[in-house]
Amino acid sequence: MRLYEVTEVRPGASIRLRDLLGAGEHAVEERLASQQVARWDLLAARILIPGPRGAPVIEGSPLPIPRSLRERLLDQLADMRADLLDDPRGFDEQCAPFLCQAFLQPLLAPSMPRLVSTDGEEVVFSKSYFDVIDEDALSAALDGARELDRAEGEAMWTWDGPGKRRGERILVGTVFREGGRLVLECATQSRAEKGRKLLERLAGEAVRFRVSAEQDPVQAMAEMSERLGDELGPAEPEIPPEEIAEIVTAQLERHYRGWLDEEIPALDGHSPRQAARSSALRPRLVELIKDLENMYQRALASGQPGFDPSWLWAELGIEEHPQAPGGRAALPLTGFESLERQIPGIGDVARKVADRFRRQSGFDADTVISPQECAADPDFDAFVQAQARAFHSRTGDGDKAADHGNLVGSHLESMCNFELHRRKTFWVDDALAWMLGQTRLEIEGEHLKLPFACFALVFTDRESLRVAESMLSADPDCELRGRILKIATAYVTRLPADGGMGLRVAFTFDALAGQWPYLVSRDLLIRPEARLEAILDSHFPDVDVGERDPIFSSAALKKLLHLVVNAILYATSAGVEPEIRRPAAGRWRGKGGKAGGEAGQARALVSAEEVFFLPGKIDIRSVRQMQEVERAPSGRKLMHRFMVRGHWRRAAASWKDQRPRWIKPHWKGPEIAVVLERAYRMRP
């Protein structure tokens, strides 16, 4: 038995494991565990090489080990191996019980981690109570104190001050009225003592200290659970879950922005930025980022908001590390290319149907195939029915077989229109995608012109994929829940509509891990006079908004639609010349045999599409500066230079080219000025 780290997962098929004792990597066939593990998980397992079918397999069930034990276990295993250097068999015999104990220990003796404040002090919740002698004098004293800020309309004051470690201001405590008393709440004993002295100095004879009460975090959580337990039942949240997720994600972003310059005990008191420049500390820093990636995947898998640490690699200058996510030198498999690999024959059917319609009289650049026309096509209908029957024969579930057939039909319908218009594909550059996400939609629907009646937009930037990951994590039945996405493809098809233009946006999201791309299709109704912001909420008259799946009303899907509409406007705006990129020789093209070996599999995950690459060149330094401002602490920002959001400029009546112009997000102000990211509070 050995301790392994998961480096790659293909759910329902295989796991790639790296032996942490230095004996290489193994790709093992694994059906059940591969659907539960995430990248960078630790597993104790015994691998059989070869297995019954020739490929390596795990004997029995792997034992999950907390990543927090990684360094300690590796040190202990190294010591054990050194002690038994002359007895390899003895080391093998001791590994199994040792790793089993490591697996059982957290289960048998769970413990609460030691909680510390931002100043490194142990967290002990403290409440200090004061009798109020003179209410008017007290309020005047607290309102006039420079150390305190009063919450608008409430008898509550926040007390902030400089932190010991980072130099920035932190929340030290909270002061509020409770009945006839004044209460000071702090998270550590030393802060409570300083707060008591501060209030007695500020208020003088207006208050009199009464008593303090302290409580450790474990006790507080236990009492809260008991008090707010089963008798209350589930409470309706005052804030929608999506908004809570946005708030939590923003807080995590701010925290890890500061974390980059904090003194980290695991890095011997150095900050991550310092550790990135140290050959001795860099391996430990990499493990910390891998911990964060693992936590992010686990959060997604449980439907909770999480922090995506992918930007930390570039921020710390270690993006070239072998275990970093890496950039996109080539376009990954698009949604339909991935489907062609996994559903034999579906691409051939799409090409047959498209070719048949293309030869019909009346075909032109605006022709699209309607759902009714697809269903009536004999090849289309036969393929969908065959897929439903095959699913039924495997599962025996008639209802699920019908749903499976409908899903195949939905994919195939978009594929037919995509083939009908010769697979026109726009790959949106990562920097441009971020900028388009920061661009306002402020012009009318009449300005939205499609480059083709059906085409694809491809996004590989982490910001777009993070939004999609958040959206999919809210669906407990989504097979891609908890997976890191590699590509999002939006297949855009013009639909007939009275008094305007219909638009079908069929998103396919793919982790490129052997699962089907996940399909989310949304129809928009675009009237000439409608503002584009309103178009994102539009729907056809026959749609019952109250009955549709919540995902169609989610803020995440609206963000992705916002991005798609802006990408369409950009692709058709004045002055934009897409760069044509042709596939390199040897890429997989959806026909022929399977690629063999790791190199062959890597080639198979690269697209064979000829694409219009958008845009030309955007200064990545400008993008990173703007992203830093986005991640800066919330509050009022005082900037000598400030960022102007992207927007669309209408053509003047006298211009020959009446297409809208895209004005990208940019800095405005003196060139020598410095952007100040510190949050300022405005005082009366």
N, C-alpha and C positions, 0 to 999 in steps of 0.2 A: 504494500500500500504506500502511496506517495501523496504529497500535497501538490495540487495542480491549480493553475489559474486559467480561467476561461478567456480565450482570446477571440473566439468567433462562435456564433450560434446560428444554426439553421434549424428553426423550430420544427419538430416532428421528424427530423432527419439525422442531424449530426451536431457534434460539439468539437471544437478544436481546443485542446488542453496543452498548456505549457508546464512542464515539470519544473517546479521551483527549486529543486535540488540540482538542476543543470543537466538533465538527461534529454533535452530536446522537446519537440512538440509532437502531438499525436492527434489526428483527426479520427474520432471514434464515432461509430454508428450509435445513435441513441435517440429513441423515439419519445419517451415520457419526460425524462429530465431536461431534454432540449427545449421543451415548451415552458419550463419553469425558471431556468437560469438566465442570468444577464451577463453581459460582457464584464470581465474583471471579477466575477464571483470566484471564491475559493472553494475547491472541492477536495475532499480526501477520497481517493478511489484506487481500486486495483484494476489495471488495464490488461486485458488478454490480447497478445499479439502472436499470431493472428487469431481472430475470433472464429466462430463456427462457419461463417460465410466468407472467410478470408480477410475481411477488414477488421481493424482493431475495435474491440468493444469493451465496455465497462462490466466487470463481474459484479453482480448484485446491484445494489443501489449506491450512488455516490452520497457522501455525507457533506452537507454544506457547513462551511467554517466561516465565522465572522471575519471580515477583512480587518477589523481592528486588532485581531490576534496575529496578523501576518508576520510582522517583524519579530515578535517574541517567539513564535513557533519556529521560524527559520533559524534564529539564533540557537534555540534549544536543539533542533535537529542537527545543526552543524556541530554543536558540542557532542551530541550523541554519536555522530558519525566519527568524529575525531577520537573519541574514547574507544570506539570499536573498529578502528582502522584496520586491524589485523583480523577482524571477524565480520566480514560483510554479511554473512548469513544471520549473525546475531543482530546486526543493525536492521535487517529486513524484518526479523521477528519482533523487534521492539517498536518499529514504526506503526504497526497496526493498532496495538493497544494505546499508544501515545496519541495518535490522531483521533481514535474513537473517544478518548477522554476529552480532547479538545472540542469535539463535537458536542459531547454531553454536558460539559461544564456550564455553558450559558443557560442550558435548559434546566439543570438541577439547581443552580444558584444564580438566578438572574439578579443583576445589581444595577442600581441607578448610577450613571456616570457622575463624577464630581463636577458640579456646575460652578463656573467662575464668572465674574463680571468682566467687562472690558478692561478693567484695571488689574485683573489677575486675582481679585479677592474672592473668597468663597461666598456663594450666594446664600444669604439668610434673610428671608423676607421680614421686614420690620415695620411696625406701625407705632407711631408716637402720638399720644393723645394730649390735647391741651384744652383747659377750660377757657372759654371766651369771656373776658371781663368787660371789654368795650368793643362792640361790633364795628362802629363807625371808625374808631381809631385803628382797629385791626385791618379793615379793608383798605383804608388810606395808606397804611404802612406797607402792606403787601403790594398794592398797585404801584406804589412809588419805588419799589425796590428794583435795582437794575439786574439783580440775579434771578428775578421771577418774571414770568409772562402769564398774564391772565387769559384763560379761555373765554372767547367772546360769549357774553350772555350767561356765564356760569360762575359759581363761587368755587373756582378751581384754578390753581396756579401751577405751572411747570417750573422746575428748578434745574437749570443746566449750568455746566461748567466745563473747564478743560479736563480731558482725560489724561491719565498718567502716561499711557503708552503711545498714543497716536497724535497727540497735540490738538486734535479737533475737539469741538464741544460735544458733550454727551449729556444724556438725560440722567441727572443725579437723583431726583426724587419728584414726588407729586404732593401738593398741598391742597386740601379741599375741606369744605364744611360738611359735617355730618351731624345733623341735629343741632344741639347747642355747643358742639365741640369743634375744634380744629384738629385735623388729622394730617400727619406727615407719613407718607409711604416711601420706603427706600428698599433697595435690593441687598444691601450689605450693612453690617453693624457700624462700620466706620462712617459710612454716609449718613446713617441715622443720627449718630452722635454729632457730626458736623451740622446736620440740618436742625437739630434741637438748639444748638448754640446760635445758629443763624436766625431762627425765628424769635428766640428770646432777645437777641440784639435788635432785630428790626421792630418787633411789636412792643417791647418793653413791658409796661404794666397792663397792656391790653389783653395779655394771655397769661396763663399759669400752667406749667407742665404738670401733667397728672400721672401718666404711666406709659410704659413701652411694652409691646408684645412682639415676640419673635417666633418664627416658624421656619423650619427647613423645607426645601422644595418638595421632598418626597411626602412629608406629612401634609403639606398644603394640597398637593394633587390628590392624595387619598381622601381628605376631608371634602374637597370639592366634588370628587366622584360620588361620595356617599350622599352629599347634600343635593346634588343635581342628577341623581341616578334614575332608577326605573320609575319611581313614582311620578316624575314629571313627564316622561315619554319624550318622543322626539319633538324638538322645538322648531318652529319655522324661522329660518334665518332672516334677519332684517335686511341683510345685504345679499343679493343674488350670488350663488356660488362662483359664477364667472368673474364677478367683480372682486370677490375675496381672493380668487386665484391670481388676478392681476396685481392686487395689492401685495400679496405674499411674494410673488415673483419679483416685483419691483424692490421689495425690501431685501430679498436675497441678493439681487444684483448689486444693490448699494453696499451690502455687507461685504461681499467678496471684492468689490472695488477697493474697499479699505483694507481687506485681508491681504492684498498684495504687498502692503507696506507695514504690516504688523510683525511683531517679533513672535515667531511660532516655536513653541517648545520642541516639537518634532523636528525642527530644523536647527536645533541647538541655539535657539534665541535669535536666529537670523530671519529676515523677511523673505517671502517667496522671490522678490526681485533680486535680493542678494544671493539667494540659493541658486537661482538660475545661472549666475555667473561663476559658480563654484563647481568644479568637477566632482568634488567630494560630496556636496549636498544635493546636486542636481538629481541623482537617482531617487532620493527621498522625496524631493519635490514632485517628481513624476508620479510616484506612488500616491501622494496626496491628491493630485489631479485625477488619477484613476479612481480613487475613493469617491470623489465628487461625481464623476461620470457614472459610477455604479449606483450611487444614491439617486441620481437623476432618473436613471432607468427604472429603479425601484419605485420612485414617486409616480412616474407615468403609469407603471403597471397597476398601481393601487388607485389611480384616478386622482392623485393629489398634485398640487402645484409643486414644481421643483425648479432647481437652478441648473441651467445648461452651461457647463463650464468650457465648452469647446473654444470660446474666444480667448481663454487664458493661455493656451499654447502660444499663440502669436503674440499676445500681450507681453509674455515673459521671454519672447525670443527663442523658444524651444520648439517651434512648429516643425523643424526638421527631425525631431526625435523619432526613432522607428515606431514608437507606440502612439505618436500623435495622430489625430484623424487624417491629416494630409489634405492637400488641395485637390482641385479638379482639373487635372491636365487634359482629361478627355471626358466627353459626355457619357454618363452612365446609361444603362438600358432604360429607354423610355417605357411608359406604362404598357403600351400595346406590344412593344418588342418583348417585354417580360411575359406578357400573356401568351404570345406566340410560342415561347419556349415551354410553357406549362400546360397549354391546351392544344395538343397537336391538331393541326388542320384549321384552326380558327382564322389564321391569316389568309389561307388559300380561299376560304369561303368569302371573306371580306373582299378580296381582290376579284373574285368571280362576280359577286353582286355589283360591285362598283363598275366593272367593265361592261356588264350588261346594261346598266343605266346610262353609262357614258355613250353607248352606241345608239340610244334611243333618240328619236327626233325631238327637237326642242331643247336639248341639253345645252347649257351655257354656263358661264362662270358663277351664276347665282343659284344653280340647281342644287338642291339637297334632297336626300332620300328621307321621307317621313317615316315614323314608326309603323304606320299602317302599311306602307309600301314594303318596308323590310319584312314585316310579318307575313306578307302575301308572297314573298319570293320563295320558290321551292327549295333552293339550296339553304337559305337562311333558316326556314322553318324546319327542315330536316335535321340540320346541325343542332339547333336548340333542343328539339325533341330527343335526339340521340343522347345529348348531354344529360337531360333530365332522366331518361331511362337508365343510363349507366349509373347515375347517382343513386337511383332507387334500388338498383340491383345490389349496390354496395352496402346501403344502409337500411333498406326496407321501410324508409319513412317517406310516405307519399307527399305530405305537405312540404317537407324540406326539399324534396326533389323538385317540386314545382317552383319553390323559391330559387333553387339553384339554376333551373332553366331560365327564369326571369333575369337573374343576374348575368348569366352568359349572354342573353339576348340584349341587355342594356349595354354591355361592353361591345358586343358585335355591331350594334346599331351605330355607335360612334365610330367604330373602326371602318365601317362601310363608307361613311361620309368622308372620313379622313383619307381613305384610299381613293375615293371619287375625285378628290382635289389634289391628288399626287403627293400626299404626305408632307404638306408644308409645315415646317417646324421652326420656331423661334426659340433659341436658347438665350435666356436673359442672364447677363453677366452678374456675378454676385454683388459687386458694388452698386451696379445700377438697380438691382432688385431692392437693395436697402434704401436707395434714394427714392425710388418710386413709392415705397411704403411710407415715406415721409412727405409725399406730394399730395396737396389738397385736390379734391375733385370738385371743381367749382364752375364748370361750364355745362351747357345744356346737352341733352341727348342727341340733338341733330349733329353735333360735332364728332360723335363716335362713329367712325367709318372702319369697317372690317377690311383687312388686306386681302382676305379670301373668304369664301363662303364657309369653309371649314379649315381649321389649322390648329396647331398645337403650340402652347407656350410651356417652356421647361424651366423650372427653378431648382437650383442646387445650393442656394445660399442657406446658411444655418438659421437666419432669422425667420425666413418663410417656413422652413421645415420645423422649427421650434413651435411656431403657431399651429401648424398642422398636427404635430405630436400632442400638443395640449388639447386640441379638438378631439383627436381620436382617443385620448386617454379617458375622456368622459363617457365613452361607450364601452361598457363592460363586456360586450359581445364581439368587439373588434379584435381580429386576430393580430393586428399590428399594435395593439395597446402595449405600451412598455418597450417598444422597439425604436431604435434610432433610425429615422428615415434618411435615405440617401438621395431621393429625387421626388419631386412633385411635378406631374405633367397635367396641364389643363387643356383639354380638347374643346375648342370653341366652335360651335355650329350655329349658323344663322337659322332662325325659325320664322315661318310666316306669322304675321300678327296684324290685326286690324288697327289702322291708325298709328303704326309705329313699326318697330323692329323687335323680333324676339331673339333671345340669345340663350343657348344652352351651353353651360360650362360644366363639363364632365371632368372632375378632378380624379386622377389616379395617384395614390401615394404608395411608395414602395421602399422597403428596407433592404431589398435585394438579398434576401435570406431564404429564398425558396418558397415564399408564400405568394399568393395572388396579390397583385396590387389592389388596394382598397379603393372602392369607387364611391364618390359622392357627387351627385349630379344636381345642378340647380338651374332653373329656368328664370330668366329676367325679361321683363317687358319694358322696352325703351321707347318712350314717346318723345317726339322732337323737342317739346317745350320743357320736359322734365329735367330738374337738376340731377346731376349724376349721383350725388349723395343719396337722393331719394330712390334712384334706380336700384341701388343695392338692396333695398327693402321690397322691391316690386315683385309681383308674381302674376301669372295669367289668371283671368277671371274665374276659371273653373277650379282653382286650387282652394281647398279649405285650410286656411292657415292654422286653425285650431286643432286640426287632426294630423298635421304633418309632424315628422320626427323633430325633436328639439334641436338637433344638430343644424337644421336649416335656418333656425333663428339665432344661432349662436354668434357671439361677437367674433370668434375666431374665423368662422366661415366668411363673415362680412369683411374681415381684414384681408382674407385671401382673394375675395372677389374684388375688393378695392385695388389690390395689387394687379389682378388680371386686367381690369378696365384701364388702369394707368399704363400697363405694358402695351395694350392695344393702341391707346392714344400715342404712346411714344413711337411704336413701330410705324405709325402712319403720319407722324408729325413732320413738319418741314425741317429740312436739314439733316435728317437721319438717314444714313446709308449703312444698312446691315452688311456685315462681313460674312461672306459665304464660306462655310467650313465643310469640307468633304471628309468622309470617313477614311481612316488610314487602312491600308491593305491588310488583310488578315483578320479584320473584325468579323464577329459573328453576324450573319445576315438573315437568321431565321430559317435557314434551309440546311439540309445535309446532316451529317452526324454530329454527335456530341463532342465538345472539346474535352480533351483528356489532361489530367494533371493540374497542378496549381496554376501554371502559366496559362494553360488552356482555359481554365475557369475564369481567370482574370480577364482574358480576352473576351470571353462570353458575356461578361458583365459590362462591356463597353458598347456604346450604341453604334449602329451602322447607318444612322440617319445623316443625310446632308442637311445642314441647318443654316438658318440665318442667325448669325451671332449678334446680339445687341448688348452694348452699343459699340462705339469706337473705344476711345481710351478715357477713363476717368481717374484722376489722381487719387490713388488709394490712401495717401496721407490725409487728404481732405476728409475722406469718408471716416477714417479712424478718429480724427479729431471730433467730427460730429457725433460719432458713436460714443466717445468719451463723455461728451456733454449730456447725451441721452442717459448715460449710466451714472451721472453725477448725482449727489444727494439731492433729494427733493427740497422744495422751498423756493423762495425768490432768488433768482440768479442775477448778479450784477456783472454785466459783461461790457468791457470796452469795445470788443468786437462781438457781434451776435450772429446767430445762424438764422438765415431766412429760409423758411420752409419751401420746398419745391412747389411749383404751381404751373398752370397753363395760361399762356397769353394768346388771346384771340388775334387773328389777323386784322389789320386795319382795312377799312373799306376800299382803299386805293391800291392795296397790294394785289399782285397777280396771283400769288399762291395763297389761297384762303385756308390752308390747313393750319391748325393751332400749333404754337411753338411751345416746347417744353423748357421751362426755366428751372434748372436743377437746384437743389439746396446749395446755398453758398454762404460764405462769410461776408459780413458787411461791417465796415468800420476801418479805422486806421490800420495799415499793415503792421505797424510796430507794436500795436496794442496786444495785451496778453489776455487770454480768456481766463476769467476767474470762476472756478467751479464751486467755491465755498458758498454755502447757503447763508443768506442774511435774513434776519427777522426785522420787519419794519415796526418801529416804535412810534407811538403818537408824540 
